[in-house]
């Protein structure tokens, strides 16, 4: 499972393919987050929990999640 921001989606896709893992589960959140408040980041994390759980527990690894 990989959690990334939108700025890194293409790089993550290329890396997963290069490693032979094209269906590696990825959850994508908004970019940038460096200058965001702790509350904003906490909300992003809470909003992604189910996607992360699904990616970790599905038979196929969850594929791409956005």
N, C-alpha and C positions, 0 to 999 in steps of 0.2 A: 504494500500500500504506500502510495506517495501522495502527499498533500503539497500542492504548489499554487502559486498565483498565476493569473492569466498570462503574465509576461513570459512564463517558462513552459507553456503548453507544447510548443513546437519542439523545443529542446528535449523535453521529457519523452515525447512521442518518438523522436529520432533515437534517443538513447535506448528506450525499451525495445525498439525494432533491432537495433544493433546488437543487443544482448539476447535476441531471440525470444523476447517476451512482449509481443505486440499487444496482448490483452492484459498487461500488467495494470492493476486497478489504480486509478488516479482520481483524486478529488481536487477540483480547481476552485479557488476562491479569488475574490477581486484583488487587483493590483493597483496601487502599491499598498502595503500595510505598514511600512517602516514608520510613517508619520501619523499613524492612526492611534486613537486612544485605546487603552486597555479594554474599555467597554465594547468598542467596535470589534476588536479582535476576539473577545470572548463571545460576542454574538455570532461572528463568522464561524467560530469553532462549534458552538452549539448547533448552528444550522447545518453543519457538516457531519455531525456525529452519526446519523443514520446511514449516510452514504459510505462513511468509513466502515461501519459495522457490516454493511452489505458487501462491500469490497473484500473484507477480510473473511467473511463466512460463506460466500457463494462458491458453488462448485467450480466455476470458471475463473474465479478471481475478480469478478465484477466488471471487467472491461473498463472503458472510459466513463467517468462520472464528472459532470460539470456543475 
